[in-house]
């Protein structure tokens, strides 16, 4: 698909089935009006949820010349943004301040302004419950706000990661009902309003791929919906990839992160196997990575973190359980990855044992609590599980993280210690959970009695004090 009036963005149509309806719907004045508003940058954009996904998206469309209103229940976030300050690492304070001053971006905690938005993008969290079931309560809450302010001629796009079927089974009937209640007539998706799913692909801290150059997958309830969503994203994104349905787009996101989860679990198990075989797993992986075909390197670690990999595959396995099917790869990968924090603590216990010390009563320094290097995001970080496990075994735990000055999580209330030239000297052991590039590992090694390196951060050093997974 390549709309004749869009030339800057590359369109890819994955499903080549002809729509058979384009000559009809392009005559629809509601479609034509919204399409023209988007192309002329007169469409008002509303983004619900101003976190790691919603804020970069909001600022990207403000950059493109649109007026954007961001909606969030967190009054503190709203106030910070309207003061021109950013709390998301990938969005600069300077850029937020510029658009706030120019009147192109406004954050609000009241949702009545949704009625003035031509395009509404939902970017709210989708966590798992304690029983690993999908928690779509944030989506439902956002949907209720849209329903109260719904009108003809709006395009609604869900970006929150969820199980296949959510857009069609949850959002579609609610919006149809809301439209019918207000208009007193049948409210048709694809004619009166438009609905699509487009999975977020945000990788915090990635210096190469961002909201502009990461291809955007789009699946609409109808061809009309998909066309409008594709035109909308094409105003900012370099490449838009069309799929045949929202279910396909929802599945794309789950496949991407299930692929990563399974491969990380595989290499984590390889690390366990290499330990039993007394082989350096890092050497094995680096050598295997020299093969120019048929191999993609993944690396072991203390577990998986972030919003996506620990959670998204469980959305898929939950959906399949409802269809009486067990997603065995996903279940096994989850089990392996969840076992890694304890494996790392066991490695530290073994290292301390060589010094005739027990974990109980020992002082342990954890390096890095963010879920990956050079970011401040602690969501689902395995370092937090490691701290809990060490405390449960009686250790006294401190941490150092240049990106996370303090943390509060499930009973843990800690502040990062300050970096000094003699860091590590007062600790019985050091465990590197996150390999931040700003850490002076030579100084750390020099002053430490024992170092358990879960990230190969000390690959440049050879010392009997280092224990790797």
C-alpha positions in Angstrom: 0.0 0.0 0.0 1.3 3.4 -0.9 -1.1 6.4 -0.7 -0.3 8.7 -3.6 -0.1 11.7 -1.4 2.5 10.2 0.9 6.0 10.0 -0.4 8.3 10.4 2.6 7.4 7.1 4.3 7.9 3.6 3.0 4.8 1.4 3.2 5.0 -2.3 3.4 1.8 -4.4 2.9 2.4 -7.8 4.5 -1.0 -9.2 3.5 -1.5 -8.7 -0.2 -5.3 -9.5 -0.1 -7.1 -6.7 -2.0 -9.5 -4.8 0.1 -12.3 -4.5 -2.5 -13.7 -1.5 -0.6 -11.3 1.4 -1.3 -13.4 3.0 -4.0 -16.3 3.2 -1.6 -14.8 4.4 1.6 -12.7 7.1 0.1 -15.9 8.8 -0.9 -17.0 8.8 2.8 -16.8 12.4 4.0 -15.9 11.4 7.5 -12.9 9.4 6.3 -11.9 12.1 3.8 -12.1 14.9 6.4 -10.0 13.0 9.0 -7.5 12.0 6.3 -7.1 15.6 5.2 -6.7 16.9 8.8 -3.9 14.4 9.3 -2.1 15.2 6.1 -2.5 19.0 6.7 -1.3 18.6 10.3 -4.5 20.1 11.6 -5.5 16.9 13.4 -5.4 17.3 17.2 -3.6 14.3 18.7 -4.4 12.9 22.1 -2.1 10.4 23.9 -3.3 8.5 27.0 -0.4 7.5 29.2 2.8 9.6 29.4 5.4 7.1 30.2 8.2 5.5 28.3 6.0 5.0 25.3 3.5 7.8 25.4 5.8 10.7 26.0 8.3 10.0 23.2 5.3 9.5 20.8 3.7 12.8 22.0 6.9 14.8 21.4 7.5 13.1 18.1 4.2 14.3 16.8 4.7 17.8 18.3 8.1 17.8 16.4 6.1 17.0 13.2 3.9 20.1 13.8 0.8 18.7 15.4 -0.9 20.0 18.5 -0.7 17.2 21.1 -2.5 16.8 24.4 -1.1 14.2 26.7 -3.4 12.6 29.3 -2.2 11.0 32.5 -3.7 10.3 36.0 -0.4 11.2 37.7 -0.7 14.9 38.6 3.0 15.1 39.4 4.0 14.0 35.9 1.5 16.4 34.4 2.9 19.3 36.4 6.5 18.5 35.5 5.7 18.3 31.8 3.9 21.6 31.8 6.9 23.1 33.5 8.9 21.9 30.5 10.7 19.1 32.3 11.1 15.5 31.1 11.3 12.5 33.4 11.9 10.0 30.5 15.5 9.4 29.5 14.9 9.3 25.8 13.1 12.7 25.7 15.1 15.8 26.4 13.8 18.5 28.8 14.8 21.1 26.1 12.4 19.5 23.6 9.5 19.3 26.0 10.0 22.9 27.1 10.1 24.1 23.5 6.8 22.5 22.6 5.1 23.6 25.8 6.2 27.2 25.2 5.0 27.0 21.6 1.6 25.6 22.7 2.1 22.4 20.7 2.1 20.1 23.8 0.0 20.2 26.9 -0.3 17.6 29.6 -3.6 17.2 31.5 -5.0 15.0 34.2 -8.6 15.7 33.2 -9.9 13.7 30.2 -12.8 15.8 28.9 -10.4 17.3 26.3 -10.5 13.9 24.5 -13.6 15.1 22.7 -11.5 17.6 20.9 -9.0 15.0 19.7 -9.2 13.6 16.2 -6.7 10.8 16.9 -6.4 9.1 20.3 -3.5 6.8 21.0 -3.6 4.6 24.1 -0.2 3.9 25.7 -1.0 2.6 29.2 0.7 -0.1 31.2 -0.4 -3.7 30.8 1.1 -5.6 33.8 0.4 -9.2 34.9 -1.5 -10.1 38.0 0.0 -12.2 40.8 -1.3 -15.3 39.0 0.4 -14.3 35.7 -3.0 -13.4 34.1 -3.2 -10.3 31.9 -4.2 -7.1 33.7 -6.0 -5.0 31.2 -7.5 -2.7 33.8 -5.5 0.3 32.6 -6.8 -0.3 29.1 -10.4 -0.5 30.4 -9.9 2.7 32.4 -8.6 4.5 29.4 -11.4 3.1 27.3 -14.0 4.4 29.7 -12.6 7.9 29.4 -12.7 7.7 25.6 -16.3 6.4 25.7 -17.4 9.4 27.8 -15.9 11.8 25.2 -16.4 9.7 22.0 -17.8 11.3 18.8 -17.9 10.6 15.1 -14.8 11.0 13.1 -12.2 9.9 15.6 -9.4 7.4 15.1 -8.5 5.3 18.2 -5.2 3.4 18.2 -4.2 1.0 21.0 -0.4 0.6 21.5 -0.4 -1.1 24.8 0.9 -4.7 24.6 -1.9 -7.2 25.1 -3.2 -10.6 24.0 -4.5 -11.2 20.5 -8.2 -10.2 20.3 -8.2 -7.3 22.7 -8.8 -4.6 20.2 -11.7 -6.4 18.5 -13.2 -8.1 21.6 -12.8 -5.3 24.2 -12.5 -1.9 22.5 -14.7 -2.4 19.4 -18.0 -3.2 21.1 -17.5 -0.5 23.7 -16.9 2.2 21.2 -19.8 1.0 19.0 -22.1 1.2 22.0 -20.7 4.6 23.1 -21.2 6.0 19.6 -24.7 4.6 19.3 -25.7 6.0 22.7 -24.6 9.5 21.7 -25.7 9.5 18.0 -28.9 7.5 18.5 -28.0 5.3 15.5 -25.8 2.4 14.5 -22.2 3.5 14.8 -20.1 1.7 12.2 -16.3 1.1 12.6 -14.6 2.1 9.4 -17.3 4.6 8.5 -18.3 6.6 11.6 -15.1 6.0 13.6 -11.8 4.1 13.1 -10.0 1.6 15.3 -6.5 0.0 15.0 -3.7 -1.6 16.9 -0.1 -0.7 16.6 2.4 -2.3 18.9 4.9 -0.1 20.7 8.5 -0.8 19.9 10.3 1.3 22.4 13.8 0.3 23.6 14.9 2.7 26.3 18.4 4.0 25.9 18.8 2.7 22.4 21.0 5.2 20.6 20.4 3.8 17.1 16.7 3.0 16.9 14.0 5.4 18.2 10.4 6.4 17.5 11.3 7.8 14.1 13.3 5.1 12.5 11.8 1.9 14.1 9.3 0.4 11.6 5.7 0.8 12.8 3.3 -2.2 12.4 -0.4 -1.3 12.0 -3.5 -3.5 11.8 -6.9 -2.0 11.5 -10.4 -3.4 12.2 -11.2 -2.6 8.6 -9.1 -1.6 5.7 -10.3 2.0 6.2 -9.0 1.9 9.8 -5.7 0.5 8.8 -5.3 3.0 6.0 -5.9 6.0 8.3 -3.6 4.6 11.0 -0.9 4.1 8.4 -1.3 7.6 7.1 -1.2 9.0 10.7 2.0 7.2 11.6 3.6 8.0 8.3 3.8 11.6 9.3 6.5 10.7 11.8 7.8 7.2 11.2 10.1 6.3 8.3 8.5 3.0 7.6 4.9 1.7 8.2 4.2 -2.0 7.9 0.5 -3.0 7.3 -0.9 -6.3 8.4 -4.3 -7.6 7.8 -5.9 -7.3 11.2 -5.4 -6.0 14.8 -5.0 -9.6 15.9 -2.0 -10.0 13.6 -0.5 -6.8 14.9 -1.1 -7.8 18.5 0.6 -11.2 17.8 3.6 -9.4 16.1 4.6 -7.8 19.4 4.2 -11.0 21.4 6.3 -12.9 18.8 9.1 -10.4 19.0 9.5 -10.6 22.7 8.8 -14.3 23.0 11.7 -14.8 20.5 13.9 -12.9 22.8 12.7 -14.6 26.0 13.2 -18.1 24.6 16.7 -17.3 23.2 17.8 -15.6 26.5 16.5 -18.6 28.4 18.5 -20.9 26.1 21.7 -19.1 26.6 21.1 -18.9 30.3 20.7 -22.6 30.4 23.9 -22.9 28.3 25.7 -20.9 31.0 24.5 -23.4 33.6 25.6 -26.3 31.5 29.0 -24.7 30.8 29.5 -24.3 34.5 28.9 -28.0 35.1 31.3 -28.7 32.2 33.9 -26.2 33.4 33.8 -24.3 30.2 33.7 -20.5 29.8 30.3 -19.8 28.3 31.3 -16.3 27.2 34.1 -17.7 25.1 31.8 -20.2 23.5 29.2 -17.6 22.6 31.7 -15.2 21.1 33.2 -17.9 19.0 29.8 -19.1 17.8 29.0 -15.5 16.9 31.7 -15.5 14.3 29.5 -17.7 12.1 28.2 -15.4 9.4 24.9 -17.3 9.0 22.4 -19.4 11.0 23.4 -17.9 14.4 22.4 -14.8 16.4 24.3 -14.2 19.7 22.3 -13.8 22.9 24.0 -13.4 26.3 23.4 -14.8 29.7 22.6 -12.7 32.7 20.9 -12.5 36.1 17.5 -12.7 34.6 15.3 -10.6 32.3 13.9 -7.2 33.0 12.0 -4.3 31.6 8.3 -4.3 30.8 8.4 -6.5 27.7 10.4 -9.7 27.9 9.3 -10.8 31.4 5.6 -10.1 30.8 4.7 -10.2 27.1 5.1 -13.9 26.5 2.8 -14.6 29.4 0.0 -12.7 27.6 0.4 -15.2 24.7 0.6 -18.3 27.0 -2.5 -17.1 28.9 -4.5 -16.7 25.7 -3.5 -20.2 24.5 -4.5 -21.7 27.8 -8.0 -20.4 27.2 -7.9 -22.4 24.0 -6.7 -25.6 25.8 -3.2 -25.3 24.5 0.0 -25.1 26.5 2.8 -22.8 25.1 5.6 -25.1 26.3 8.5 -23.0 25.0 7.2 -19.9 26.8 6.5 -21.8 30.1 10.0 -23.3 30.0 11.7 -20.0 29.1 9.9 -18.3 32.0 11.0 -21.0 34.4 14.7 -20.8 33.3 14.8 -17.0 33.3 13.1 -16.7 36.7 15.7 -19.1 38.2 18.7 -16.9 37.3 18.7 -14.5 40.2 19.0 -17.5 42.6 21.6 -19.0 40.4 23.7 -15.8 40.7 23.2 -15.6 44.5 24.4 -19.2 44.7 27.5 -18.3 42.7 28.2 -15.5 45.2 27.7 -17.8 48.1 30.2 -20.2 46.6 32.7 -17.4 46.1 32.3 -16.3 49.7 32.7 -19.8 50.9 36.2 -19.8 49.4 37.0 -17.1 51.9 35.4 -19.1 54.7 32.5 -16.7 54.9 28.8 -17.3 54.9 26.2 -15.1 53.1 24.6 -14.5 56.5 26.3 -11.5 58.1 28.3 -10.6 55.0 28.3 -7.1 53.5 27.4 -7.3 49.8 27.6 -4.5 47.2 25.3 -4.9 44.2 26.5 -2.9 41.1 23.5 -1.8 39.0 19.8 -2.1 39.7 18.4 -0.9 36.4 17.3 -3.8 34.2 19.9 -3.0 31.6 23.0 -0.8 31.1 23.0 3.0 31.0 19.3 3.6 31.7 17.3 4.4 34.9 14.5 1.9 34.3 14.1 -0.7 37.1 10.9 -2.3 35.9 11.1 -6.1 36.5 14.9 -5.8 37.1 16.4 -9.1 38.3 18.8 -7.0 40.5 15.8 -6.4 42.8 15.2 -10.1 43.2 18.9 -10.6 43.9 18.8 -8.0 46.7 15.7 -9.7 48.2 17.4 -13.1 48.0 20.6 -11.8 49.6 18.6 -10.2 52.4 16.6 -13.3 53.0 19.9 -15.2 53.5 21.0 -12.6 56.1 23.3 -10.5 54.0 23.7 -6.7 54.5 23.2 -5.2 51.1 24.1 -1.9 49.5 24.0 -0.9 45.9 25.7 1.5 43.5 24.0 2.7 40.3 24.8 6.0 38.7 21.4 6.2 37.0 19.2 5.2 40.0 19.9 7.3 43.1 17.3 5.6 45.2 14.9 2.7 45.1 11.7 1.7 46.8 10.3 -1.7 45.9 8.5 -4.3 47.9 10.1 -3.5 51.3 13.4 -2.4 49.9 14.2 1.2 50.7 17.8 2.0 49.7 19.9 4.8 48.3 22.8 4.3 46.0 26.2 4.6 47.8 28.6 7.2 46.4 31.4 6.2 44.2 34.8 6.6 45.7 38.3 5.5 44.7 38.2 2.8 47.4 34.8 1.5 46.6 34.4 -2.2 47.5 37.0 -2.3 50.3 34.4 -2.5 53.1 32.4 -5.4 51.4 32.9 -9.1 51.6 31.6 -9.5 48.0 30.5 -7.6 45.0 27.9 -8.7 42.5 27.6 -7.0 39.1 23.9 -7.2 38.2 24.0 -4.4 35.5 27.0 -3.5 33.4 26.7 0.3 33.2 29.4 1.7 31.0 30.2 4.6 33.4 31.5 2.3 36.1 35.3 2.1 36.6 35.7 -1.7 36.7 39.4 -1.6 37.2 39.0 0.4 40.4 36.2 -1.9 41.5 38.3 -5.0 41.0 41.3 -3.6 42.7 39.4 -2.9 45.9 37.1 -5.9 46.0 37.7 -9.2 47.8 35.4 -11.2 45.5 33.4 -10.2 42.4 30.6 -12.2 40.8 30.2 -10.8 37.3 26.8 -11.7 35.8 27.2 -9.6 32.7 30.8 -10.2 31.6 31.6 -6.6 32.5 35.1 -7.6 33.6 36.0 -9.4 30.4 39.1 -7.3 30.0 40.5 -8.6 33.3 42.0 -11.9 34.5 41.9 -12.3 38.2 41.1 -15.2 40.6 38.8 -12.8 42.5 36.4 -12.8 39.5 33.6 -15.4 39.2 31.5 -15.3 36.1 28.3 -17.0 35.3 
